[in-house]
Amino acid sequence: MSEPEEQPGLAERVDAARLRVPTRGNRRLERLVANVNADPQVRGWWYLAGVNAQRLGMSDHSWVHIQIVTNIALRLARLLFKRGVQPAMVADHGMAERDAEVVIAAGAMLHCLGMAIHRRDHERFSLFLAADRLPALLEGVYEEPERTVVAAEAMHAIISHRSKGEPVTIEGAIVRVADALDMAKGRARLPFEAGETNIHSLSAYAIEEVKISAGRETAVRIEIEMSNSAGIFQVDEGLGTKLRGTPLEPHIEVVARIEAEHEKRLVPVFRL
């Protein structure tokens, strides 16, 4: 009888949580990502967030979710900026689009820290954990007063991802929408296969692929491929709720299509 495979220890599990982010030569963003990846406390919180999500039978909230959301957020930002959509860092503070990328990445990387404490009110918990770490994470990236402004705008983005977040900046809206766009079925696999067959798990499992590209009439076009019409719940209640009423709403087009061959197509195409 073979011996059971040795599982990695706690230190190894926490150390595995490191992000890869497309910085595109943005030196300040590079430094922020390096600081975050080098911070054992942040990586410990990411690890615990993933553990709590598993305990609750939820979709993934580990560092993998954080990497996906950060990459989606930067993709959205660059498409929006290319079409002339001005972030608050430019419009309100006279800084640059690259500074807005730092705010967005910081918000995305820290938005779910509070899951390490509890699911309920995790957005608020994320806020006070981030407030404690952001000054150190921005060390060597900005001097004052820019450091305080960047930290505060990042915290606005963090709290904006809650259900009634009401972001008032482009940066906050980007993090809010990016969080909702981590919806492909791989994220729903564990709760679905564990028997969590509710509308949330069924709907998430129906999402096959999410494509983000430049739009023709809008800055961004989001195309969502579904295998089942149950996915409409995820698109409308998940993404739709996070997008409606935000500064991004006029700049993003969302199209969801059902590609299943054997399903009666009640709604072949759904648009937000």
C-alpha positions in Angstrom: 0.0 0.0 0.0 1.5 3.3 -1.1 2.0 6.0 1.4 -0.3 9.1 1.1 1.2 12.0 -0.8 2.7 14.6 1.5 0.7 17.8 1.4 2.5 21.2 1.3 2.8 22.9 4.6 1.2 26.2 5.5 4.3 28.3 4.5 4.5 26.6 1.1 0.8 27.3 0.4 1.0 30.9 1.3 4.2 31.4 -0.6 2.6 30.0 -3.8 0.3 33.0 -3.9 2.1 35.4 -6.3 0.5 37.5 -9.0 1.6 38.0 -12.6 0.3 41.3 -13.9 0.8 42.9 -17.4 2.6 46.1 -16.3 3.6 47.2 -19.8 6.5 49.3 -18.7 4.6 51.1 -16.0 7.4 51.4 -13.4 5.2 52.4 -10.6 2.8 49.5 -11.2 5.8 47.2 -11.4 7.0 48.4 -8.0 3.5 48.0 -6.5 3.1 44.4 -7.8 6.6 43.5 -6.5 5.8 45.0 -3.1 2.5 43.1 -2.9 4.1 39.8 -4.0 6.8 40.3 -1.4 4.4 40.9 1.4 3.7 37.7 3.4 0.8 39.3 5.3 -1.1 40.1 2.1 -0.4 36.6 0.7 -1.6 35.1 4.0 -4.8 37.0 3.7 -5.3 35.7 0.1 -4.7 32.2 1.3 -7.3 32.5 4.1 -9.8 34.1 1.8 -9.6 31.0 -0.4 -9.9 28.7 2.6 -13.0 30.6 3.8 -14.6 30.4 0.4 -14.1 26.6 0.4 -15.5 26.3 3.9 -18.7 28.1 2.6 -18.9 26.1 -0.6 -18.4 29.3 -2.6 -16.7 30.1 -5.9 -13.0 30.7 -5.8 -11.8 33.7 -3.7 -8.1 32.8 -3.5 -5.2 34.6 -5.1 -6.2 33.0 -8.4 -9.4 35.1 -8.4 -7.3 38.2 -7.4 -5.0 37.7 -10.4 -7.9 37.2 -12.8 -9.7 40.3 -11.5 -6.5 42.4 -11.6 -5.8 41.4 -15.2 -9.4 42.0 -16.3 -9.4 45.4 -14.6 -6.2 46.5 -16.4 -7.5 45.3 -19.7 -10.7 47.3 -19.2 -8.7 50.4 -18.2 -6.4 50.3 -21.2 -9.3 49.9 -23.6 -11.2 52.8 -21.9 -8.3 55.1 -21.8 -7.5 54.4 -25.4 -10.9 55.7 -26.3 -10.5 58.9 -24.3 -12.3 58.0 -21.1 -10.6 60.0 -18.4 -10.0 58.4 -15.0 -10.2 60.4 -11.8 -6.5 60.4 -11.4 -6.3 62.6 -14.5 -9.5 64.5 -14.4 -9.4 65.3 -10.6 -5.8 65.2 -9.6 -3.8 66.2 -12.7 -1.9 62.9 -12.6 -1.5 60.3 -15.4 -3.3 57.3 -16.7 -0.4 55.2 -15.4 -1.2 56.4 -12.0 -4.8 55.3 -12.5 -3.5 51.9 -13.4 -1.8 51.8 -10.0 -5.0 52.7 -8.2 -6.9 50.1 -10.2 -4.4 47.4 -9.6 -4.2 48.2 -5.9 -7.9 48.1 -5.6 -8.2 44.8 -7.5 -5.3 43.1 -5.6 -6.7 44.0 -2.2 -10.5 44.0 -2.8 -11.2 40.6 -1.2 -8.8 40.6 1.7 -11.7 40.7 4.1 -12.8 37.2 3.1 -9.9 36.1 5.3 -12.1 37.3 8.2 -15.7 36.6 7.1 -17.9 36.6 4.0 -20.5 38.9 5.6 -19.3 42.5 5.3 -16.0 41.3 3.8 -15.8 44.5 1.7 -15.6 46.6 4.9 -13.0 44.2 6.4 -11.0 44.5 3.1 -11.1 48.2 3.6 -9.5 48.3 7.0 -7.0 45.6 6.2 -5.9 47.5 3.1 -5.7 50.8 5.0 -3.2 49.2 7.3 -1.0 47.8 4.5 -1.3 50.4 1.7 1.3 52.9 3.0 3.9 50.2 3.1 2.9 48.7 -0.3 3.2 52.2 -1.8 6.6 52.8 -0.2 9.1 53.7 -2.9 6.2 54.1 -5.4 5.0 57.6 -4.4 6.0 60.4 -2.1 3.4 62.5 -0.2 0.9 63.8 -1.0 0.5 61.5 -4.0 0.8 58.4 -1.8 -2.2 59.4 0.3 -4.3 60.3 -2.8 -3.5 57.0 -4.5 -4.2 55.0 -1.3 -7.5 56.7 -0.8 -8.6 56.3 -4.4 -7.6 52.6 -4.2 -9.7 52.2 -1.0 -12.7 53.8 -2.8 -12.3 51.1 -5.5 -12.2 48.4 -2.8 -15.4 49.5 -1.1 -17.1 50.1 -4.5 -17.2 46.4 -5.2 -19.9 45.7 -2.6 -23.4 45.1 -3.7 -24.4 48.8 -3.4 -21.0 50.2 -3.8 -22.0 53.2 -6.0 -18.5 54.1 -7.3 -18.0 57.7 -8.2 -14.8 57.2 -10.1 -13.9 55.4 -13.3 -11.2 53.5 -11.3 -13.7 52.3 -8.7 -16.2 51.3 -11.4 -13.5 49.3 -13.3 -12.7 47.2 -10.2 -16.4 46.7 -9.5 -17.1 45.4 -13.0 -13.8 43.4 -13.3 -14.8 41.5 -10.1 -18.1 40.5 -11.7 -16.4 39.4 -15.0 -14.6 36.6 -13.2 -17.5 34.4 -14.1 -16.4 31.6 -16.4 -17.4 28.1 -15.2 -14.0 27.1 -13.9 -14.7 29.4 -11.0 -18.0 27.6 -10.2 -16.6 24.1 -10.6 -16.0 23.3 -7.0 -19.4 24.3 -5.5 -21.3 22.9 -8.5 -19.5 19.5 -8.3 -19.9 19.4 -4.6 -23.7 19.5 -5.0 -24.4 23.2 -4.6 -27.1 23.2 -7.2 -28.7 26.6 -6.7 -29.3 29.3 -9.3 -25.9 30.9 -8.5 -23.8 27.7 -9.1 -26.0 26.6 -12.1 -25.8 30.0 -13.7 -22.0 30.4 -13.2 -21.4 26.9 -14.5 -23.2 27.8 -17.7 -20.7 30.5 -18.6 -18.2 29.1 -21.1 -16.1 32.1 -22.0 -15.8 35.8 -21.5 -14.1 37.9 -24.2 -13.2 41.6 -23.7 -12.3 43.6 -26.7 -12.5 47.1 -28.2 -16.0 48.1 -29.2 -17.2 49.9 -32.2 -19.7 52.3 -30.7 -18.5 51.9 -27.2 -15.0 51.7 -25.7 -15.4 48.1 -24.6 -17.4 45.1 -25.9 -17.9 42.1 -23.6 -19.0 38.9 -25.3 -20.2 36.1 -23.1 -20.6 32.6 -24.4 -23.1 30.4 -22.5 -23.9 26.7 -22.7 -27.3 27.1 -21.1 -29.8 29.9 -20.6 -29.3 29.6 -16.9 -26.2 31.8 -17.5 -28.5 34.8 -18.1 -28.9 35.1 -14.3 -25.2 35.5 -13.9 -25.0 38.0 -16.6 -28.0 40.1 -15.6 -27.9 39.8 -11.8 -24.1 39.6 -11.5 -22.5 41.7 -14.1 -25.6 43.8 -14.8 -26.0 44.8 -11.2 -22.3 45.8 -11.0 -22.4 47.8 -14.2 -25.7 49.7 -14.1 -25.5 53.2 -12.6 -21.7 53.4 -12.7 -19.6 55.8 -14.7 -18.7 52.8 -17.0 -22.3 52.1 -18.1 -22.2 54.2 -21.3 -18.8 52.9 -22.3 -19.4 49.1 -22.2 -21.6 46.9 -24.4 -22.4 43.4 -23.1 -23.6 40.7 -25.4 -24.4 37.1 -24.2 -25.0 34.2 -26.5 -26.2 30.7 -26.0 -24.2 28.2 -28.0 -25.9 24.9 -26.8 -27.1 22.6 -29.6 -29.7 20.7 -27.7 -31.4 23.5 -25.6 -34.6 25.2 -26.5 -33.3 28.7 -27.1 -35.8 31.0 -25.3 -33.4 33.9 -25.7 -30.6 33.3 -28.3 -29.0 36.7 -27.6 -29.1 38.7 -24.4 -27.9 42.3 -24.2 -27.3 44.6 -21.3 
